[in-house]
Amino acid sequence: MTTETSSLPDLDPTLDLSFDDGALVVPDDVADLMFRSARTVSDFTDEPVTDAQLEAVHDLVKWGPTALNTTPMRLLVVRSPEARARLARHMAEGNRQRVLDAPLTLVVAADPAFHRHLPTLLPHAPGKAEELEPAVEAREAMARTNTLLQAGYLILGLRAAGLASGAMGGLDAAGVDAEFFAASGWRTLLVLNVGHARGEGTHRPRAPRLGWGTVSAAV
């Protein structure tokens, strides 16, 4: 595992990554893995998710852009039966058994104190951390927005590692915060069950999506 990235000049210039229509530059199997064939999963095998896999995923998704490079997403890795039971108590009734059954659960949280890391993350703006210190409401809003952005990167990163996930928002976030984050001050946003899909991972057919003509406007 490495955090090194390849520069574009190092790529093989003869490698054909285009579709027939030239609209995308990744091959079909990659697009399928990341988007077209990927599903939200609720039924997992017993195959474990390793710490090495999680770290490799983080080493990938940490490069996704956030405002001011704040990267406020924090992750609680829930593995043990005891911790799983503690978390399940704060889940909506329909989600409790899913947490208990999944091989691994991640609590995705936002760190409102992200600004304390800005001297490292934003070295070209040395006074930004001090500027944000008294701006509590602004920091909380930034933390939430950018953590949700990172959560999207995280789901894609898990897919890139051959893992599936099921995101859940039905929970008592304040209860999870009190249970696990009283000392850190992190704020729970959602929960992700993670593992290897059993079969299709869901009995539901693929739901349709809106087309470009519906979601776009031009000026």
C-alpha positions in Angstrom: 0.0 0.0 0.0 1.3 3.4 -0.9 0.2 7.0 -0.9 2.3 7.9 -3.9 0.5 9.0 -7.0 1.5 8.6 -10.7 1.9 11.8 -12.7 0.2 12.0 -16.1 3.5 12.0 -18.0 4.2 8.5 -16.5 1.0 7.0 -18.1 1.4 4.9 -21.2 0.5 7.2 -24.1 -0.6 4.2 -26.2 -3.2 3.0 -23.6 -6.7 3.3 -25.1 -9.1 4.5 -22.4 -11.8 6.0 -24.6 -15.3 4.8 -25.4 -16.5 4.6 -28.9 -18.3 7.9 -28.4 -15.3 9.5 -26.8 -17.3 10.9 -24.0 -15.5 9.1 -21.1 -11.8 8.3 -20.7 -12.2 5.2 -18.4 -12.9 1.8 -19.8 -16.4 0.2 -19.4 -15.4 -2.2 -16.7 -14.2 0.7 -14.5 -17.4 2.7 -15.1 -19.5 -0.4 -14.4 -17.6 -1.1 -11.1 -17.9 2.5 -9.9 -21.3 3.4 -11.1 -23.5 1.4 -13.5 -23.4 -2.0 -11.9 -22.7 -0.9 -8.3 -25.6 -1.1 -5.9 -26.5 -0.1 -2.4 -26.0 -3.4 -0.5 -27.8 -4.7 2.6 -26.8 -8.4 2.4 -23.1 -9.2 3.0 -21.0 -12.4 3.1 -19.0 -13.2 6.3 -15.7 -12.3 4.5 -14.0 -9.7 6.7 -13.0 -6.2 5.8 -9.4 -5.6 6.8 -7.7 -2.5 8.3 -5.4 -2.6 5.3 -8.4 -2.3 2.9 -9.8 0.6 4.9 -6.5 2.4 5.0 -6.0 1.9 1.2 -9.5 3.3 0.6 -8.7 6.4 2.7 -5.4 6.9 1.0 -7.4 7.1 -2.2 -10.4 9.2 -1.3 -8.4 11.7 0.8 -7.4 13.3 -2.5 -11.0 14.3 -3.3 -11.4 18.1 -3.2 -13.0 19.9 -0.3 -13.4 23.6 0.5 -10.1 25.0 1.7 -8.8 21.4 1.8 -10.6 21.1 5.1 -11.2 17.3 4.9 -13.4 17.2 8.0 -14.7 13.7 7.6 -13.9 11.4 10.5 -14.7 7.7 10.6 -15.5 5.4 13.6 -14.7 1.8 12.7 -17.2 -0.5 14.5 -16.2 -4.1 14.5 -16.7 -5.8 17.9 -20.1 -7.3 18.9 -20.2 -5.0 21.9 -19.6 -1.8 19.9 -22.0 -3.0 17.3 -24.7 -3.5 19.9 -24.0 0.0 21.3 -24.4 1.5 17.9 -27.5 -0.5 17.0 -29.4 0.9 20.0 -29.3 4.3 18.3 -30.4 3.1 14.8 -33.9 3.3 13.5 -35.8 0.0 14.0 -35.4 -1.0 10.4 -31.7 -0.5 10.4 -30.7 -2.1 13.7 -30.4 -5.7 12.4 -28.5 -4.5 9.4 -25.8 -3.0 11.7 -25.7 -6.2 13.8 -25.4 -8.4 10.7 -22.8 -6.5 8.6 -19.1 -7.5 8.9 -18.1 -3.9 9.4 -19.8 -0.6 10.1 -18.4 2.9 9.6 -19.9 5.9 11.4 -19.3 8.9 9.2 -18.9 12.0 11.3 -17.9 15.6 10.8 -15.3 17.3 12.8 -16.3 20.9 13.6 -12.8 21.5 14.9 -11.3 20.8 11.5 -9.7 24.2 11.5 -7.0 23.0 13.9 -5.5 21.0 11.1 -5.4 23.9 8.6 -1.7 24.8 9.4 -0.9 21.4 7.9 -3.7 21.3 5.2 -3.6 24.9 4.1 0.0 26.1 4.6 -0.3 28.9 2.1 -2.9 30.6 4.4 -1.3 30.6 7.8 -3.9 32.7 9.5 -7.0 30.8 8.5 -7.2 28.6 11.5 -7.2 31.6 13.8 -9.8 33.3 11.6 -12.2 30.4 11.9 -11.7 29.8 15.6 -14.6 32.1 16.7 -16.8 31.3 13.7 -18.5 28.3 15.3 -21.6 28.3 13.1 -19.7 28.7 9.9 -17.3 25.9 10.9 -20.2 23.6 11.7 -21.8 24.3 8.3 -18.5 23.8 6.5 -17.8 20.6 8.3 -21.2 19.1 7.4 -21.2 20.1 3.8 -17.6 18.9 3.1 -18.1 15.7 5.1 -21.1 14.8 3.0 -19.0 15.5 -0.1 -16.3 13.2 1.3 -18.8 10.5 2.1 -19.6 10.3 -1.6 -15.9 9.9 -2.3 -15.8 7.2 0.4 -18.5 5.1 -1.2 -16.7 5.2 -4.6 -13.4 4.4 -2.9 -15.0 1.3 -1.3 -16.2 0.2 -4.7 -12.7 0.7 -6.1 -11.4 -1.7 -3.4 -14.0 -4.4 -4.4 -16.2 -3.6 -1.4 -19.9 -2.8 -1.2 -21.7 -0.5 1.2 -25.1 0.4 2.4 -25.6 4.0 3.6 -28.1 4.6 6.3 -29.5 7.9 7.7 -32.1 6.5 9.9 -30.5 7.0 13.3 -30.5 9.1 16.4 -27.4 11.2 15.6 -27.3 12.9 18.9 -27.4 9.6 20.7 -24.5 8.2 18.6 -22.6 11.4 19.4 -23.2 11.0 23.1 -22.3 7.3 22.9 -19.1 7.6 21.0 -18.0 11.2 20.4 -18.4 13.0 23.8 -14.7 13.6 24.0 -13.9 14.3 20.4 -16.9 16.5 19.5 -17.4 14.8 16.2 -20.9 15.0 14.8 -22.6 11.9 13.3 -24.0 12.3 9.8 -24.6 8.8 8.5 -23.7 5.1 8.9 -22.2 2.9 6.3 -22.3 -0.9 6.5 -19.4 -2.3 4.5 -18.4 -5.7 3.2 -18.6 -8.1 0.3 -22.0 -8.4 -1.3 -23.8 -11.7 -1.1 -25.0 -12.3 -4.6 -26.5 -9.0 -5.8 -26.6 -7.8 -2.2 -30.2 -6.8 -2.5 -33.5 -8.3 -3.6 -34.7 -5.0 -5.1 -34.5 -4.3 -8.8 -32.3 -1.4 -10.0 -34.3 1.8 -9.6 -34.4 4.2 -12.6 -32.4 7.5 -12.7 -33.3 10.9 -14.1 -31.9 11.8 -17.5 -29.7 14.8 -18.4 -32.6 16.7 -19.8 -34.4 16.6 -16.5 -31.5 17.6 -14.2 -29.8 20.2 -16.3 -30.5 23.7 -17.5 -28.6 26.0 -19.8 -28.2 29.8 -19.8 
